[in-house]
């Protein structure tokens, strides 16, 4: 696996994170239920997963800081951590097979 795959994975995760953020914002204002499950609960769980590991340092990181540049930088850094972890997991799985 190479750097090109890393960036593809990065942009794929970026797309899903932005999509989840828009859905979370939309569903916080509207109630939508599927099979009796409120979708707001699902998107809240996704946003909590996307905010790890930086949310362990401070609850407002990476999304709710006062400074826009700090918020964008921490989201970028957090996304790089997620991409690296998934990249290493996929490369480890690929080496085993």
VENMOHU-V174414 format. One record per residue. RES is the residue in three letters. SS is DSSP state (A for helix, B for strand, O for the rest). OMEGA is omega in radians with two decimals (NA if undefined). D_CENTER is the distance of its C-alpha to the mean C-alpha in whole Angstrom. Layout:
res & ss & omega & d_center
RES & SS & OMEGA & D_CENTER
RES & SS & OMEGA & D_CENTER
This chain:
res & ss & omega & d_center
UNK & O & -3.03 & 22
UNK & O & -3.09 & 22
UNK & A & 3.11 & 20
UNK & A & 3.10 & 20
UNK & A & 3.12 & 18
UNK & A & -3.13 & 16
UNK & A & 3.04 & 15
UNK & A & 3.10 & 15
UNK & A & 3.12 & 12
UNK & A & -3.11 & 10
UNK & A & 3.05 & 11
UNK & A & 3.09 & 10
UNK & A & 3.09 & 7
UNK & A & 3.11 & 7
UNK & A & -3.13 & 9
UNK & A & 3.12 & 7
UNK & A & 3.10 & 4
UNK & A & 3.11 & 8
UNK & A & 3.12 & 10
UNK & A & 3.11 & 8
UNK & A & 3.09 & 9
UNK & A & 3.11 & 12
UNK & A & 3.12 & 13
UNK & A & 3.11 & 12
UNK & A & 3.14 & 14
UNK & A & -3.08 & 17
UNK & A & 3.07 & 17
UNK & A & 3.13 & 18
UNK & A & -3.10 & 21
UNK & O & 3.10 & 22
UNK & O & 3.10 & 22
UNK & O & 3.13 & 22
UNK & B & 3.04 & 23
UNK & B & -3.09 & 23
UNK & O & 3.11 & 25
UNK & O & 3.14 & 25
UNK & B & 3.09 & 22
UNK & B & -3.09 & 20
UNK & A & 3.07 & 17
UNK & A & 3.10 & 16
UNK & A & 3.14 & 16
UNK & A & -3.13 & 13
UNK & A & 3.06 & 11
UNK & A & 3.10 & 11
UNK & A & 3.09 & 11
UNK & A & -3.13 & 7
UNK & A & 3.06 & 6
UNK & A & 3.08 & 8
UNK & A & 3.13 & 7
UNK & A & -3.11 & 3
UNK & A & 3.07 & 6
UNK & O & 0.02 & 8
UNK & O & -3.09 & 10
UNK & A & 3.12 & 11
UNK & A & 3.06 & 12
UNK & A & 3.11 & 14
UNK & O & 3.12 & 16
UNK & O & -3.07 & 16
UNK & O & -3.10 & 15
UNK & O & 3.09 & 15
UNK & O & -0.10 & 12
UNK & O & -2.95 & 10
UNK & O & -2.89 & 10
UNK & O & 3.09 & 14
UNK & O & -3.10 & 16
UNK & O & -3.09 & 20
UNK & O & -3.11 & 20
UNK & A & -3.09 & 18
UNK & A & 3.08 & 18
UNK & A & 3.11 & 17
UNK & A & 3.12 & 14
UNK & A & 3.12 & 13
UNK & A & 3.14 & 14
UNK & A & 3.05 & 12
UNK & A & 3.11 & 8
UNK & A & -3.14 & 10
UNK & A & 3.13 & 11
UNK & A & 3.12 & 8
UNK & A & 3.07 & 6
UNK & A & 3.09 & 10
UNK & A & 3.12 & 10
UNK & A & -3.13 & 8
UNK & A & -3.13 & 10
UNK & A & -3.13 & 13
UNK & A & 3.13 & 12
UNK & A & 3.10 & 12
UNK & A & -3.14 & 15
UNK & A & 3.10 & 17
UNK & A & 3.13 & 17
UNK & A & 3.12 & 18
UNK & A & 3.09 & 20
UNK & A & 3.11 & 22
UNK & A & -3.12 & 22
UNK & A & -3.14 & 24
UNK & A & -3.12 & 26
UNK & A & -3.09 & 27
UNK & O & NA & 28
